[in-house]
């Protein structure tokens, strides 16, 4: 029996090596992640497969969170993936607060280090409705101006309990991360600050996308769309 196993391994060693290298590559270099929820709408939609740069911040030992070399620090506005110990799953959110920042939110308006962020109506904004359980909720989209970049957010016409928090100060070695769909995201307002060691990569582009509401057909307009 053992001889058969050894012979089979030798016969398929090239295929086994390929699979092993691919797994190492996806673990430590680059990967794509499926996004099943709408917590990052309108930037990321349900059914997107996003490309993640696993070496954006650290060179890690494959299949672990052990950093072999620090390459960079996450920046405000980055969309990150992280393995949340509190939520017990991988999450995708946007970094809003860096270590040492003081943040607060009042009626969905963010205050960063005492200064209110500016908001503008999105160029193509139209009031629409999305379904939450058995009810529909009207929403609109705005451009939120972080000091480093501007990005789109989605706001419900009737703000949720998540629309207010703080002020809080981000501790050393942690980050405050929020979803772009502000009234429908379990982010740092729910799970707390994100530890640096939980961050696994930076999302930078949509690889491809399937529409779960239309038989998972491809959405060609979203292929390779930058985030």
C-alpha positions in Angstrom: 0.0 0.0 0.0 2.8 2.4 1.0 4.6 1.6 -2.3 1.5 2.5 -4.3 1.2 5.8 -2.5 4.8 6.7 -3.1 4.5 5.7 -6.7 1.4 7.8 -7.1 3.1 10.8 -5.6 6.1 10.4 -8.0 3.7 10.2 -10.9 1.9 13.3 -10.0 4.7 15.3 -8.3 4.5 18.1 -10.8 0.7 18.6 -10.2 1.3 18.3 -6.4 4.1 20.9 -6.6 1.9 23.2 -8.6 -1.0 23.0 -6.0 1.5 23.5 -3.2 3.0 26.6 -4.8 -0.4 28.0 -5.6 -1.6 27.7 -2.0 1.6 29.3 -0.7 1.1 32.2 -3.3 -2.5 32.7 -2.2 -1.6 32.6 1.5 1.4 35.0 1.4 1.5 37.0 -1.9 -1.9 37.6 -3.4 -5.4 36.2 -3.3 -9.0 36.9 -4.2 -11.9 37.0 -1.8 -15.6 36.6 -2.3 -17.8 39.4 -0.8 -21.2 38.0 0.2 -22.6 41.0 2.0 -23.4 44.6 1.2 -21.5 46.2 4.1 -19.1 48.0 1.6 -21.7 49.3 -0.8 -21.5 51.2 -3.1 -17.7 50.6 -3.4 -18.0 46.7 -3.3 -21.2 44.9 -4.2 -22.5 41.5 -3.3 -20.9 38.9 -5.6 -17.6 40.7 -6.2 -14.4 38.8 -6.1 -11.8 41.3 -4.9 -8.0 41.1 -5.5 -6.0 41.3 -2.3 -2.3 42.2 -2.1 -1.1 40.0 0.8 2.3 41.8 0.8 1.0 45.3 1.0 2.0 45.6 4.7 4.0 42.5 5.7 5.9 39.6 4.4 4.3 36.8 6.4 5.1 33.1 7.0 2.7 31.3 4.7 -0.5 30.0 6.4 0.1 32.0 9.5 -0.2 35.6 10.8 3.6 35.7 11.7 5.2 38.7 10.1 8.7 38.0 8.8 9.2 41.6 7.7 7.2 44.8 8.0 6.9 46.4 4.5 4.5 49.3 5.2 1.8 50.6 7.5 -1.9 50.7 6.6 -3.0 54.2 5.5 -6.2 56.0 6.1 -8.7 55.2 3.3 -7.2 51.7 2.5 -9.6 48.9 2.0 -8.3 46.0 4.1 -9.1 42.4 4.7 -8.6 41.0 8.2 -9.3 37.9 10.2 -11.4 39.2 13.0 -11.1 37.2 16.2 -14.1 39.0 17.7 -16.4 38.3 14.6 -14.7 35.0 14.0 -14.5 35.5 10.3 -12.7 37.4 7.5 -14.0 40.9 7.0 -13.5 43.7 4.4 -13.6 47.3 5.7 -12.1 50.7 5.1 -9.5 52.2 7.5 -10.7 55.5 8.9 -8.7 55.9 12.0 -4.9 55.4 12.5 -3.2 54.8 15.8 -3.4 58.0 17.9 -6.4 59.4 16.0 -9.5 60.6 17.9 -12.8 60.0 16.1 -16.4 60.6 16.7 -19.6 60.2 14.7 -22.7 62.4 15.0 -25.7 61.5 12.8 -23.4 59.7 10.3 -21.0 62.7 10.1 -17.4 61.8 11.1 -15.2 64.0 13.2 -11.4 63.3 12.9 -9.2 64.8 15.5 -11.8 67.4 16.3 -12.5 68.4 12.6 -15.7 67.5 10.8 -15.2 65.7 7.5 -16.9 67.3 4.5 -19.6 65.5 2.5 -20.9 66.1 -1.0 -23.7 64.5 -2.9 -22.4 61.8 -5.2 -22.5 63.0 -8.9 -24.8 60.2 -10.0 -26.8 60.0 -6.7 -30.4 59.1 -6.8 -32.6 58.1 -3.9 -33.3 54.4 -4.2 -34.5 51.6 -2.0 -32.8 48.4 -0.7 -34.5 45.5 1.0 -33.8 44.8 4.7 -35.6 41.6 5.7 -39.3 42.3 4.9 -39.1 46.0 4.6 -37.6 48.5 2.2 -35.3 51.3 3.3 -34.6 54.4 1.2 -30.9 55.4 0.9 -28.7 57.9 -0.8 -25.0 58.2 -1.6 -22.4 60.8 -0.6 -18.7 61.5 -1.1 -16.8 61.5 2.2 -13.6 63.5 2.1 -10.9 61.9 4.2 -7.6 63.9 4.5 -6.0 61.3 2.1 -8.8 60.6 -0.3 -12.4 60.9 -1.1 -14.7 57.9 -1.3 -18.4 57.0 -1.7 -20.5 56.0 1.2 -24.2 54.9 1.5 -26.6 56.4 4.1 -30.1 55.3 4.9 -32.7 58.0 5.1 -33.5 56.7 8.6 -30.1 56.4 10.4 -29.5 53.3 12.4 -28.1 53.0 16.0 -24.7 53.0 14.5 -24.9 56.6 13.3 -23.4 57.9 16.6 -20.3 57.0 18.6 -17.3 58.4 20.5 -15.2 60.3 20.8 -12.7 57.4 20.9 -8.9 57.4 20.6 -7.4 54.6 18.5 -4.7 52.8 20.6 -1.2 52.0 19.4 -1.1 48.9 17.1 -4.8 49.2 16.2 -7.0 50.8 13.6 -10.6 51.9 13.3 -12.3 50.4 10.3 -15.8 51.2 8.9 -17.9 49.8 6.1 -18.9 52.3 3.4 -22.5 51.2 3.8 -22.6 53.0 7.1 -26.0 52.0 8.4 -25.6 48.3 7.6 -22.0 47.4 8.6 -20.8 45.5 11.6 -17.4 47.2 11.8 -15.3 48.9 14.5 -18.5 50.3 16.0 -19.5 46.7 16.8 -16.3 44.6 17.0 -13.9 47.3 18.3 -10.5 48.4 17.0 -8.7 46.2 14.5 -5.4 44.8 15.7 -2.5 45.3 13.3 -1.7 41.6 13.4 -5.2 40.6 12.2 -4.8 42.6 8.9 -4.1 40.2 6.1 -3.9 42.4 3.0 -5.1 45.4 1.0 -7.9 45.1 -1.5 -7.2 47.2 -4.6 -9.4 45.9 -7.5 -12.4 43.7 -8.4 -11.2 40.6 -10.2 -14.7 39.6 -11.4 -18.3 39.7 -10.2 -21.4 37.5 -10.2 -24.9 38.8 -9.6 -26.6 36.6 -6.9 -30.0 38.1 -7.8 -29.8 37.1 -11.5 -28.6 33.4 -11.4 -25.0 34.4 -10.6 -24.5 35.8 -14.1 -21.2 37.6 -14.7 -21.2 41.4 -14.4 -18.6 42.3 -17.1 -18.8 46.0 -16.2 -17.2 45.3 -12.9 -14.2 43.2 -14.1 -10.9 44.7 -13.0 -12.6 47.8 -11.6 -10.3 49.7 -9.2 -11.5 50.2 -5.7 
